[in-house]
Each structure stands twice: as C-alpha cells, then as structure tokens.
Amino acid sequence: MLAALLWLAPGGLAAQAVVELEAGGTSLYDSYGLAAHLYTSRLDGWIGVGVQGGDFVFGAAVQTSFNQDSLRIGSDVLVERYPTDIFSFGVNILSQNVRYTLVRPRTYVTVLAGSAAAINNSQFFQAYQFSAPFAALTIRQLVAPRVVLGFNGVFAERQSALASAAWQPQPNLALATIGGIGSGKAYGAISAAFQVRSFSIRGSYVAQATGFRRADLPFPLQTEPDKENIQVEWEPWSEILVGAARQNFLQDSSGTSLPITASGNSFYASARRFGFRAQAGLYDSESEGIGNVSNYFALGRSFGRWLDVEAYLLQSRPSVGAASSTPIVNLRERIFPRLTLL
C-alpha cells in the first residue's frame, strides 16, 4: 500500500514530504496497533494495522488533488447534512469507498461508491470492516447570487433522495427548505436564521415519517430534530448573554422498536465581568412520559497566565426517582508555555 501511495503522488514524493508514525494500545478495547501517515503538497494518506479483540484488522486511505478537484480511495466519512440542519450536525457514515469531488465557481459535486463500515475502537489507528454496499451523490449549484439548489442521494437497499434550496435574501437572514425520501420514508423541513446587532433567532420545523433514516446504512444511533425547534438569544451588553430554546428530538435509527421522542425547554444566561465567568441555566425535558427539571450553575476565573479555576453544580429532579446534585471542579495549571495540567 505504501508503494501505491508513492505511485499516486504526482511527480513522485516531493522534497517537503512528511512521514508520521504512531503506535500504542488500550486494554479498554483490547486494541493494539500502529499507523503511518504520509503528507505531501498534493497527496496525503495513511495505513493502519493492528489487533482488535484477537482479530487482525487493517485500514488505509489515500487522497490526491487535481487543481480544485480531489480523489480519495479507502477509509472515509460521508457526512449527510442538510441545509436546514441548524440544530443538528447531520450523521456521519463510516465507509470504505472511492470518492471524487468536483469543485467549480458555481458547482460542487461529490460522488462516491463503496461499503459502509464499522470503525475500530482505538485512538492509535483506524481499521474499518466492510458491511453494506452503497453509492452517494451530493450536489450544490449556485443558480443566483444568493440562491443554492442542492441534492442529497444515498443509494442502498432502500433509497434516499432529497432536493433542497437555500436562500439568503439579506446578509442577516438565511432561509432553507428540503424535501424527499430517506430510506424510502417521507421527509420535509424548513428553517430560518435571523440576526441583527445583539439579537438572534433560529427556527426550524421538521416533518418525518416513521422509519425515516438519512441513509439505509449502519451508523451510530443519533437523534434527529423533529417538529418545531426555536432558539432566541439576546446580548444586551458585550459581557452578558441570555437565551431561551424549545427543542424536539426523535430517535428512530435502530429500526427495531418504536421511535423515541423527547422535548425540552431551556433558559440560560452567561456573564463576564471583573475577570469572572458565570453561567446559569434551567432545563425542563420530557421523554416517554418521564419528565425532568435540571439546572446548572458555573463560576470560573483565571489567575494570571498560569492557573484557571472552574466550578460547576449540576442538579437534576426527575419525575421518577430521587433528585441528584453533581459538583464539578476543573483546575487548569500551566506548568510551562507548552505544558498544561488539567
């Protein structure tokens, strides 16, 4: 594989190439291995080998560029994120694939084909295992100075195909919408974000059919924003921030049980004054008929360049079970300019 990395490097291995080696193990996951990374001006890649739970595992990837375009072969992460995801980071799908990304002044296209994978639990190297074959296509096209049309498609046993539009009529106002199917189930969402001086508001509404998944592939259980979501923040002075939010979530990723829904209302504030940092918040949540009211208080301060102290108090009052309080104290001490203890 290392020979393949060198062969793909345009013009051979440049003088400024960097090779990085790392190795280690963890008894927590019974995982031991090593990895080699190669970096050049137009190519980077890595190889990882090790033993996981008594089994030999292997992973590798190489990426090279052609002007603005790029080609990647091997271990990769497909991020399925929609323009309406102002309360979500989307989902990450680990895979072994071949990916080509085309970038033009008004066009962005990513096409890939491969197999979804499970990641190896080790901080020292990565090794994926093939699981479910799939292909994916992502398109973003600028059709007007402030209008972007898009398409997200994941083609597996069940198909996902969603068309989107994002519009920014004013510099401080952004609107987006998306609709289609995810794993064969209907999905639609709209979102808006507005900010003026010290005031901002974000909101979205999501309608999704039971069984919706962004891709019919294995990936870690993650929640989806559902129904109405809104967040308002106000900064009356540069040192003070207050906010409130209403959020709804749905977890239907496992496909083995009924969806789990949750909702929450939060109120929070933070302040910075005389070197102190203070935070406080109140959160009222409900899921599957069980409610919980929790609050937190935090106070922190830096003492010169060498010591920072933060103290938290977290309190939880569930409708079922006993209340609990959790104090946390963090101390950060800078021993040398490049050595810090936590």
Residue pairs with C-beta under 8 A, 6 or more apart in sequence:
1 47
1 60
2 36
2 38
2 47
4 62
5 38
5 43
5 45
5 47
5 62
6 12
6 13
8 43
8 45
8 62
8 64
9 17
9 40
9 42
9 43
9 64
10 42
10 43
10 64
13 40
14 40
14 41
14 42
16 40
16 41
17 38
17 39
17 40
18 37
18 38
18 39
18 40
19 36
19 37
19 38
19 39
20 36
20 37
20 38
20 39
21 34
21 35
21 36
21 37
22 34
22 35
22 37
22 124
22 125
23 33
23 34
23 35
23 124
23 125
24 32
24 33
24 34
24 122
24 123
24 124
25 31
25 32
25 33
25 122
25 124
26 32
26 122
26 123
26 124
29 52
29 53
29 121
29 122
30 52
30 53
30 54
31 50
31 51
31 52
31 53
31 120
31 121
31 122
31 124
32 50
32 51
32 122
32 124
33 48
33 49
33 50
33 51
33 52
33 57
33 122
33 124
33 125
33 127
34 48
34 49
34 50
34 124
34 125
35 46
35 47
35 48
35 49
35 124
35 125
35 126
36 46
36 47
36 48
37 44
37 45
37 46
38 44
38 45
38 46
42 64
42 65
43 62
43 63
43 64
43 65
44 62
44 63
45 60
45 61
45 62
45 63
45 74
46 60
46 61
46 126
47 59
47 60
48 58
48 59
48 60
48 120
48 125
48 126
48 127
49 56
49 57
49 58
49 59
49 125
49 127
50 56
50 57
50 120
50 122
50 124
50 125
50 127
51 57
52 120
52 121
52 122
52 127
57 120
57 127
57 129
58 127
59 74
59 75
59 120
59 125
59 126
59 127
59 128
60 74
60 75
61 72
61 73
61 74
61 75
61 76
62 72
62 73
62 74
63 70
63 71
63 72
63 73
64 70
64 71
65 71
68 102
68 103
68 104
69 100
69 101
69 102
69 103
70 100
70 101
71 98
71 99
71 100
71 101
72 97
72 98
72 99
72 100
72 101
73 97
73 98
73 99
74 96
74 97
75 94
75 95
75 96
75 117
75 126
75 128
76 94
76 95
76 96
76 97
76 99
76 112
76 114
77 92
77 93
77 94
77 95
78 92
78 93
78 95
78 97
78 112
78 136
78 154
78 215
79 90
79 91
79 92
79 93
80 90
80 91
80 93
80 152
80 154
80 214
80 215
81 88
81 89
81 90
81 91
82 90
82 152
82 162
82 164
82 176
82 178
82 189
83 148
83 150
83 164
83 165
83 166
83 176
83 178
83 191
84 164
84 176
84 177
84 178
84 189
84 190
84 191
84 204
84 206
85 191
85 225
86 191
86 193
86 202
86 204
87 202
87 204
87 225
87 229
87 231
87 247
88 224
88 225
90 214
91 214
91 215
91 219
91 222
92 219
92 220
93 116
93 215
93 217
93 219
94 116
94 117
94 118
94 119
94 128
94 219
95 112
95 114
95 115
95 116
95 117
95 128
95 134
96 114
96 115
96 117
96 128
96 130
97 112
97 113
97 114
97 115
98 112
98 113
98 114
99 110
99 111
99 112
99 114
100 110
100 111
100 112
101 108
101 109
101 110
102 108
102 109
102 110
105 142
106 141
106 142
106 143
107 139
107 140
107 141
107 142
108 138
108 139
108 140
108 141
109 137
109 138
109 139
109 140
110 136
110 137
110 138
111 135
111 136
111 137
111 138
112 135
112 136
113 134
113 135
113 136
114 133
114 134
114 135
115 130
115 131
115 132
115 133
115 134
116 131
116 132
116 133
116 134
116 156
116 215
116 217
116 218
116 219
117 128
117 129
117 130
117 131
118 128
118 129
118 131
118 218
119 126
119 127
119 128
120 126
120 127
120 128
131 217
131 218
132 156
132 157
132 216
132 217
132 218
133 156
134 154
134 155
134 156
134 215
134 216
134 217
135 154
135 155
135 156
136 153
136 154
136 155
136 215
137 151
137 152
137 153
137 155
138 150
138 151
138 152
138 153
139 150
139 151
140 148
140 149
140 150
141 148
141 149
141 150
142 148
143 149
146 167
146 168
146 169
147 165
147 166
147 167
148 165
148 166
148 167
149 163
149 164
149 165
150 163
150 164
150 165
150 166
150 178
151 161
151 162
151 163
151 164
152 160
152 161
152 162
152 164
152 178
152 180
152 214
153 159
153 160
153 161
153 162
154 160
154 214
154 215
154 216
154 217
156 215
156 216
156 217
157 216
158 183
158 184
158 216
159 181
159 183
159 184
159 216
160 180
160 181
160 182
160 183
160 213
160 214
160 215
160 216
161 180
161 181
162 178
162 179
162 180
162 181
162 182
162 187
163 178
163 179
163 180
164 176
164 177
164 178
164 179
165 176
165 177
165 178
166 174
166 175
166 176
167 174
167 175
167 176
168 174
168 175
169 175
172 194
172 195
172 196
173 192
173 193
173 194
174 192
174 193
174 194
175 190
175 191
175 192
176 190
176 191
176 192
177 188
177 189
177 190
177 191
178 187
178 188
178 189
179 187
179 188
179 189
180 186
180 187
180 188
181 187
182 208
182 212
182 213
182 214
182 215
183 211
183 212
183 213
183 214
183 215
183 216
184 211
184 216
185 208
185 209
185 210
185 211
185 212
185 213
186 207
186 208
186 209
186 212
187 206
187 207
187 208
187 209
187 212
188 206
188 207
188 208
189 204
189 205
189 206
189 207
189 225
190 204
190 205
191 202
191 203
191 204
191 205
192 202
192 203
192 204
193 200
193 201
193 202
193 203
194 200
194 201
194 202
195 201
198 234
198 235
198 236
199 232
199 233
199 234
199 235
200 232
200 233
201 230
201 231
201 232
201 233
202 230
202 231
203 228
203 229
203 230
203 231
204 225
204 228
204 229
204 230
205 227
205 228
205 229
206 224
206 225
206 226
206 227
206 229
207 227
208 224
208 226
208 250
210 252
210 259
211 252
211 255
212 224
212 252
213 252
213 253
213 255
219 253
221 251
221 253
221 254
222 251
222 253
223 249
223 250
223 251
223 262
224 249
224 250
224 251
224 252
225 247
225 248
225 249
225 250
226 248
226 249
226 250
226 261
227 248
228 246
228 248
229 245
229 246
229 247
229 248
230 245
230 246
230 247
231 243
231 244
231 245
231 246
231 247
232 243
232 244
232 245
233 241
233 242
233 243
234 241
234 242
234 243
235 241
235 242
236 242
239 271
239 272
239 273
240 269
240 270
240 271
240 272
241 269
241 270
241 271
242 268
242 269
243 266
243 267
243 268
243 269
244 265
244 266
244 267
244 268
245 264
245 265
245 266
246 263
246 264
246 265
247 263
247 264
247 266
248 261
248 262
248 263
249 261
249 262
249 263
249 264
250 259
250 260
250 261
250 262
251 259
251 260
251 261
251 262
252 259
252 260
260 287
260 288
261 287
261 288
262 285
262 286
262 287
262 288
263 285
263 286
263 287
264 283
264 284
264 285
264 286
265 283
265 284
265 285
266 281
266 282
266 283
266 284
267 281
267 282
268 279
268 280
268 281
268 282
269 279
269 280
269 281
270 277
270 278
270 279
270 280
271 277
271 278
272 278
275 301
275 302
276 299
276 300
276 301
277 298
277 299
277 300
277 301
277 310
278 298
278 299
278 300
279 296
279 297
279 298
279 299
280 295
280 296
280 297
280 298
281 295
281 296
282 293
282 294
282 295
283 292
283 293
283 294
283 295
284 291
284 292
284 293
285 291
285 292
285 294
286 292
290 318
290 319
290 320
291 318
291 319
292 316
292 317
292 318
292 319
293 316
293 317
294 314
294 315
294 316
294 317
295 314
295 315
296 312
296 313
296 314
296 315
297 312
297 313
298 310
298 311
298 312
298 313
299 310
299 311
300 308
300 309
300 310
300 311
300 330
301 308
301 309
302 308
302 309
303 309
305 334
306 333
306 334
307 331
307 332
307 333
307 334
308 330
308 331
308 332
308 333
309 329
309 330
309 331
309 332
310 329
310 330
310 332
311 327
311 328
311 329
311 330
312 326
312 327
312 328
312 329
312 330
313 325
313 326
313 327
313 328
314 325
314 326
314 327
314 328
315 323
315 324
315 325
315 326
316 323
316 324
316 325
316 326
317 323
330 342
331 341
331 342
332 340
332 341
332 342
333 340
333 341
334 340
334 341
335 341
